[in-house]
Amino acid sequence: MAFAVASLRSVARRRWGLAATLQQVSGPGRLTAAPFSSAVLSNHYDTGSLLRSPTPDDVNAFREMLGQSPGSVLTSLEDVESYNTDWTKHYQGTSSLVLRPKSTKEVSDILRYCDDHYLGVVPQAGNTGLVGGSIPVASAPAQEVILSIERMNQITSWNPTTGIITGQAGGILQDWQDYAQQKGVMIPVDLGSKGSCLIGGTVSTNAGGQYYARYKSLHANVVGLEVVLAGGEILRLNLQETTSNNNDKESKNNTVLCNLKDNTGYDLKHLFIGAEGSLGIVTKVALWCSSAYPTSRCAVLCACTSLEQVQECLPVARRVLGETLAAFEFMDQAVTELVAANCSGSISGMIPQQQRAMTTIHFIHIIAF
Ligand SMILES: Cc1cc2nc3c(=O)[nH]c(=O)nc-3n(C[C@H](O)[C@H](O)[C@H](O)COP(=O)(O)OP(=O)(O)OC[C@H]3O[C@@H](n4cnc5c(N)ncnc54)[C@H](O)[C@@H]3O)c2cc1C
């Protein structure tokens, strides 16, 4: 319960506008029957007072649990500072305890302890989510514990037959991309934050990225997940690794049982993709990769004078480029001006003379490979 309350807050913050509207529509006293986002808000505020802040005894218990390994329990102001601030520097938390487990078992032990002792937990990955979901709430009645997955960063298996890469959720997206490239395949998601965001955070936000037009969302490409629930229970959803002798040691030679096609029964992993930590912590990910790493690509920047023109371009691009269409991204006038004002190489030089005179220009960036 403690974990769920704290982590649900991230979804609540992101969906605040929607929740407020739904509450107005559904009226007071009907929140339990209301859609998910309304229930999230009421959960957070009704039960927040049950939680308590971590004490020195809790810190000692975590030190014992995580085997005194250096860097696994952070408590000094200096050490926890960066974990309390997100990429935008807009959200600021006040947590004084950061836990950095290295294995699924350690995540499970931490969550079981927090659940038993009424400590709220915020899962944190690369901290680039942009909406503050990975940052503890400064105004919460009790301090929340930050559980960072950044040390769970091993890629544990590669299956050349199915094209599936499996690894711990704390791997940096760029590292997964580099690993995939060495194997001649391509990770089907690419974001501006790839050097900092982690695969578990990316799955938890269901981040889209520039190749959405080709590969669709992570719901289409994540084939297996391992997650730890609030009480410490470990769920393996189409992802079973052969047990190695030491739980903490994960090697790239592990055998993974993960079906590329599994159309039996319910598919629970989809509940955790995009759940932002509200249902559990993602500890391992099995991701299908595109079979060929492109050896050539073609990018084009089109200028349109209306949003209608932008919309007309998409079916044309799909018809002309067919399966090779990889990205179709649009920047409106305001974004274009921001880019022009903040980047050294001005974009205005690329705009034809007669179009420069027009009041509104929207750009479409199309990539094919
Ligand atoms: C420059 C830049 C470009 C971006 N481009 C795109 C884009 O093109 N498309 C797009 O969709 N998004 C984009 N994003 C936002 C995107 O959501 C994040 O970059 C990234 O995917 C989040 O990953 P993270 O590791 O930083 O997660 P965090 O920010 O650390 O966490 C995000 C959320 O997931 C939760 N969480 C983290 N780890 C776990 C876990 N293991 N289990 C359960 N919950 C967890 C956190 O509590 C939080 O609620 C961009 C961000 C930046 C800064």
PDBQT file of the ligand as one rigid body, heavy atoms in Angstrom, charges set to zero:
ROOT
HETATM    1  C1  LIG A 401      15.577  15.514 -24.502  1.00  0.00    +0.000 C 
HETATM    2  C2  LIG A 401      14.381  14.615 -24.260  1.00  0.00    +0.000 A 
HETATM    3  C3  LIG A 401      13.735  14.055 -25.342  1.00  0.00    +0.000 A 
HETATM    4  C4  LIG A 401      12.611  13.232 -25.138  1.00  0.00    +0.000 A 
HETATM    5  N1  LIG A 401      11.981  12.717 -26.232  1.00  0.00    +0.000 NA
HETATM    6  C5  LIG A 401      10.870  11.964 -26.063  1.00  0.00    +0.000 A 
HETATM    7  C6  LIG A 401      10.185  11.453 -27.204  1.00  0.00    +0.000 A 
HETATM    8  O1  LIG A 401      10.579  11.652 -28.346  1.00  0.00    +0.000 OA
HETATM    9  N2  LIG A 401       9.065  10.708 -26.982  1.00  0.00    +0.000 N 
HETATM   10  C7  LIG A 401       8.602  10.458 -25.713  1.00  0.00    +0.000 A 
HETATM   11  O2  LIG A 401       7.581   9.775 -25.584  1.00  0.00    +0.000 OA
HETATM   12  N3  LIG A 401       9.254  10.929 -24.622  1.00  0.00    +0.000 NA
HETATM   13  C8  LIG A 401      10.353  11.678 -24.758  1.00  0.00    +0.000 A 
HETATM   14  N4  LIG A 401      11.010  12.172 -23.641  1.00  0.00    +0.000 N 
HETATM   15  C9  LIG A 401      10.462  11.870 -22.303  1.00  0.00    +0.000 C 
HETATM   16  C10 LIG A 401      10.623  10.397 -21.931  1.00  0.00    +0.000 C 
HETATM   17  O3  LIG A 401       9.539  10.006 -21.099  1.00  0.00    +0.000 OA
HETATM   18  C11 LIG A 401      11.925  10.114 -21.185  1.00  0.00    +0.000 C 
HETATM   19  O4  LIG A 401      13.038  10.605 -21.838  1.00  0.00    +0.000 OA
HETATM   20  C12 LIG A 401      12.260   8.659 -20.886  1.00  0.00    +0.000 C 
HETATM   21  O5  LIG A 401      11.660   7.737 -21.707  1.00  0.00    +0.000 OA
HETATM   22  C13 LIG A 401      11.931   8.357 -19.451  1.00  0.00    +0.000 C 
HETATM   23  O6  LIG A 401      12.918   7.496 -19.006  1.00  0.00    +0.000 OA
HETATM   24  P1  LIG A 401      13.754   7.756 -17.692  1.00  0.00    +0.000 P 
HETATM   25  O7  LIG A 401      14.665   6.595 -17.586  1.00  0.00    +0.000 OA
HETATM   26  O8  LIG A 401      14.400   9.077 -17.652  1.00  0.00    +0.000 OA
HETATM   27  O9  LIG A 401      12.597   7.661 -16.575  1.00  0.00    +0.000 OA
HETATM   28  P2  LIG A 401      12.328   8.571 -15.296  1.00  0.00    +0.000 P 
HETATM   29  O10 LIG A 401      12.119   9.985 -15.712  1.00  0.00    +0.000 OA
HETATM   30  O11 LIG A 401      13.351   8.324 -14.254  1.00  0.00    +0.000 OA
HETATM   31  O12 LIG A 401      10.941   7.945 -14.811  1.00  0.00    +0.000 OA
HETATM   32  C14 LIG A 401       9.767   8.147 -15.546  1.00  0.00    +0.000 C 
HETATM   33  C15 LIG A 401       8.568   7.551 -14.769  1.00  0.00    +0.000 C 
HETATM   34  O13 LIG A 401       8.663   6.131 -14.700  1.00  0.00    +0.000 OA
HETATM   35  C16 LIG A 401       8.794   5.687 -13.342  1.00  0.00    +0.000 C 
HETATM   36  N5  LIG A 401       9.827   4.642 -13.355  1.00  0.00    +0.000 N 
HETATM   37  C17 LIG A 401      11.144   4.791 -13.609  1.00  0.00    +0.000 A 
HETATM   38  N6  LIG A 401      11.762   3.607 -13.603  1.00  0.00    +0.000 NA
HETATM   39  C18 LIG A 401      10.813   2.679 -13.345  1.00  0.00    +0.000 A 
HETATM   40  C19 LIG A 401      10.828   1.260 -13.226  1.00  0.00    +0.000 A 
HETATM   41  N7  LIG A 401      11.940   0.563 -13.349  1.00  0.00    +0.000 N 
HETATM   42  N8  LIG A 401       9.658   0.627 -12.961  1.00  0.00    +0.000 NA
HETATM   43  C20 LIG A 401       8.509   1.316 -12.823  1.00  0.00    +0.000 A 
HETATM   44  N9  LIG A 401       8.445   2.670 -12.919  1.00  0.00    +0.000 NA
HETATM   45  C21 LIG A 401       9.580   3.339 -13.195  1.00  0.00    +0.000 A 
HETATM   46  C22 LIG A 401       9.153   6.906 -12.521  1.00  0.00    +0.000 C 
HETATM   47  O14 LIG A 401       8.656   6.833 -11.195  1.00  0.00    +0.000 OA
HETATM   48  C23 LIG A 401       8.472   8.015 -13.326  1.00  0.00    +0.000 C 
HETATM   49  O15 LIG A 401       7.118   8.086 -12.978  1.00  0.00    +0.000 OA
HETATM   50  C24 LIG A 401      12.130  12.981 -23.818  1.00  0.00    +0.000 A 
HETATM   51  C25 LIG A 401      12.805  13.550 -22.726  1.00  0.00    +0.000 A 
HETATM   52  C26 LIG A 401      13.909  14.359 -22.942  1.00  0.00    +0.000 A 
HETATM   53  C27 LIG A 401      14.597  14.943 -21.745  1.00  0.00    +0.000 C 
ENDROOT
TORSDOF 0
